[in-house]
Amino acid sequence: MTIEHLAQSEHAARSARRVLALTQLSFFLALVWCITIDHSAIAETDGISFYGVYHRTILILLVGYSIAALGLWRVSSYYADAGAPAPMVGGTRAVGLGLFALLATPYNQGTFLNWTHMIAGVVMALVQLAIAIALVARQRTALALVAFAVQFGGGLLAAASLPSWHFPYLLLGEMIYEVGFGIILFVWIGSLARAGEPIRASYDSERTIE
């Protein structure tokens, strides 16, 4: 790789990190805002999805999800241009689109929508886990392993909360899971940047979020 290509790759990686940081921060700020509005037992047992059906928080969560989806799509373009495996690129985009699927299927509006919502959530979680596993298989650095442990631990906590309302930690488990996944995405950027693939012109690293 030439010095020019190296500089281009580093610049694109910095831009991708900036986009991911801003969008992930916005998502978690929106979620924290929702929690400050209502942190009832229902929210703890129903998880993040509660804020997508609660009238005082629907718009806040919609904004948070929209920004997060935009960030995931932008970063997936960096992954593609940096030589990431196609399933990684498609999986990242699928997670972004899945956020809207969750909002479009309110779980409290009948059995069909409830099951559709749960299936969408499970599929998204499995895709996120696959992205994390792919990273650990690619590199076993301390940060990658810690991020995977955080994500996996949050997933276990959330999964344990689903069958029993007497273990009300679904919201906490989901938040931990998403924190771990966010870190995984950052580590993927670093891993691809170190791999030294020339960045193709389709990723415009000068673009910023309006």
C-alpha positions as a printed Julia matrix, in Angstrom:
210×3 Matrix{Float64}:
   0.0     0.0    0.0
   1.37    3.42  -0.94
   1.66    6.31   1.47
  -1.18    8.01  -0.39
  -3.45    4.98   0.04
  -2.48    4.7    3.71
  -3.34    8.35   4.33
  -6.63    7.9    2.49
  -7.5     4.84   4.55
  -6.67    6.54   7.83
  -8.73    9.59   6.88
 -11.71    7.43   5.91
 -11.42    5.5    9.18
 -11.41    8.72  11.2
 -14.49    9.92   9.34
 -16.28    6.61   9.94
 -15.42    6.74  13.65
 -16.73   10.3   13.88
 -20.01    9.38  12.2
 -20.44    6.32  14.38
 -19.6     8.22  17.57
 -22.05   11.04  16.85
 -24.92    8.77  15.83
 -24.43    6.26  18.62
 -24.2     9.06  21.18
 -27.41   10.57  19.83
 -29.15    7.2   20.06
 -28.15    6.63  23.67
 -29.01   10.2   24.65
 -32.49    9.69  23.18
 -32.8     6.44  25.1
 -31.67    8.03  28.36
 -34.19   10.81  27.77
 -36.92    8.2   27.4
 -35.81    6.52  30.61
 -35.9     9.77  32.54
 -39.5    10.26  31.38
 -40.59    6.79  32.47
 -38.57    4.18  34.29
 -41.5     2.17  35.58
 -41.69   -1.56  36.15
 -43.4    -1.89  32.76
 -40.42   -0.29  31.03
 -38.03   -2.59  32.87
 -39.94   -5.72  31.85
 -40.87   -4.67  28.29
 -37.46   -3.24  27.41
 -36.57   -0.53  24.92
 -39.64   -1.36  22.84
 -41.84    0.1   25.58
 -40.7     3.56  24.54
 -41.85    2.86  21.0
 -45.46    2.46  22.14
 -45.6     4.91  25.04
 -47.16    8.15  23.8
 -44.7    10.45  25.61
 -41.6     8.81  24.14
 -42.54    7.54  20.67
 -41.17   10.57  18.83
 -37.99   10.65  20.92
 -37.27    7.01  20.16
 -38.11    7.54  16.5
 -35.52   10.31  16.28
 -32.94    8.2   18.13
 -33.57    5.17  15.91
 -33.45    7.29  12.74
 -30.08    8.79  13.65
 -28.71    5.39  14.65
 -29.92    3.86  11.36
 -28.3     6.68   9.39
 -25.02    6.07  11.2
 -25.16    2.32  10.61
 -25.82    2.83   6.9
 -22.99    5.33   6.54
 -20.55    3.15   8.42
 -21.6     0.1    6.41
 -20.46    2.0    3.31
 -17.05    2.39   4.93
 -17.0    -1.33   5.76
 -17.78   -2.17   2.13
 -15.09    0.11   0.75
 -12.54   -1.09   3.3
 -12.96   -4.7    2.21
 -15.22   -6.1    4.92
 -17.0    -9.39   4.16
 -20.32   -8.9    2.37
 -22.38  -10.46   5.23
 -20.83   -7.91   7.61
 -21.87   -5.03   5.37
 -25.35   -6.4    4.76
 -25.78   -7.28   8.42
 -24.96   -3.75   9.55
 -27.49   -2.32   7.13
 -30.08   -4.91   8.18
 -29.73   -3.82  11.81
 -30.36   -0.21  10.8
 -33.46   -1.14   8.82
 -34.59   -3.43  11.62
 -34.94   -0.47  13.95
 -37.8     0.8   11.82
 -39.31   -2.68  11.68
 -39.49   -2.63  15.48
 -41.28    0.72  15.46
 -43.66   -0.43  12.72
 -44.74   -3.48  14.75
 -46.01   -2.23  18.12
 -46.04   -5.26  20.39
 -49.12   -4.13  22.32
 -51.43   -4.08  19.3
 -52.44   -7.7   19.01
 -50.87  -11.14  18.74
 -49.72  -10.84  15.13
 -47.81   -7.6   15.67
 -46.45   -8.87  18.97
 -44.99  -12.0   17.34
 -43.73  -10.01  14.36
 -42.06   -7.57  16.71
 -40.42  -10.36  18.71
 -39.18  -12.15  15.58
 -37.71   -8.92  14.22
 -35.99   -8.25  17.54
 -34.54  -11.76  17.78
 -33.29  -11.69  14.19
 -31.63   -8.32  14.77
 -29.98   -9.57  17.96
 -28.65  -12.65  16.16
 -27.26  -10.53  13.32
 -25.55   -8.26  15.85
 -24.1   -11.31  17.6
 -22.85  -12.71  14.29
 -21.06   -9.42  13.58
 -19.4    -9.61  16.99
 -18.38  -13.25  16.5
 -16.93  -12.4   13.08
 -14.78   -9.72  14.7
 -13.49  -12.02  17.43
 -12.7   -14.65  14.8
 -10.75  -12.0   12.87
  -8.81  -10.6   15.83
  -8.61  -11.53  19.48
  -7.44   -8.26  20.94
  -8.34   -7.32  24.5
 -10.79   -4.64  23.34
 -12.54   -7.0   20.93
 -12.9    -9.66  23.61
 -14.15   -7.17  26.21
 -16.69   -5.74  23.76
 -17.89   -9.23  22.91
 -18.16  -10.12  26.6
 -20.22   -6.97  27.28
 -22.53   -7.65  24.36
 -22.91  -11.34  25.17
 -23.47  -10.64  28.86
 -26.18   -8.12  28.05
 -27.79  -10.64  25.73
 -27.85  -13.3   28.44
 -29.4   -10.85  30.9
 -32.07   -9.84  28.38
 -32.78  -13.44  27.4
 -33.19  -14.45  31.04
 -35.69  -11.62  31.49
 -37.96  -12.6   28.6
 -39.69  -15.68  30.07
 -40.29  -14.24  33.53
 -41.7   -10.9   34.56
 -40.27  -11.61  38.01
 -36.79  -10.97  36.59
 -37.27   -7.42  35.29
 -33.95   -6.69  33.64
 -34.87   -6.71  29.96
 -34.29   -2.95  29.57
 -30.92   -3.11  31.31
 -29.88   -6.19  29.36
 -30.8    -4.61  26.03
 -28.91   -1.43  26.85
 -25.79   -3.38  27.81
 -26.13   -5.41  24.61
 -26.3    -2.28  22.47
 -23.31   -0.71  24.24
 -21.28   -3.84  23.5
 -22.42   -3.85  19.88
 -21.5    -0.19  19.48
 -17.98   -0.93  20.69
 -17.79   -3.88  18.31
 -18.56   -1.56  15.39
 -15.75    0.79  16.44
 -13.28   -2.1   16.71
 -14.3    -3.29  13.25
 -13.32    0.1   11.84
  -9.88   -0.16  13.41
  -9.45   -3.73  12.23
 -10.28   -2.86   8.64
  -8.05    0.22   8.72
  -5.09   -1.86   9.9
  -5.74   -4.42   7.18
  -4.55   -1.8    4.69
  -7.2    -2.16   1.99
  -7.29    0.9   -0.3
 -10.53    2.77   0.21
 -12.61    2.88  -2.94
 -13.94    6.2   -4.16
 -17.58    5.31  -3.42
 -17.07    6.27   0.23
 -16.8    10.05   0.46
 -15.05   10.58   3.78
 -15.61   14.3    3.59
 -19.38   13.96   3.99
 -20.76   14.96   7.34
 -24.09   14.54   9.06
 -26.26   17.53   8.48
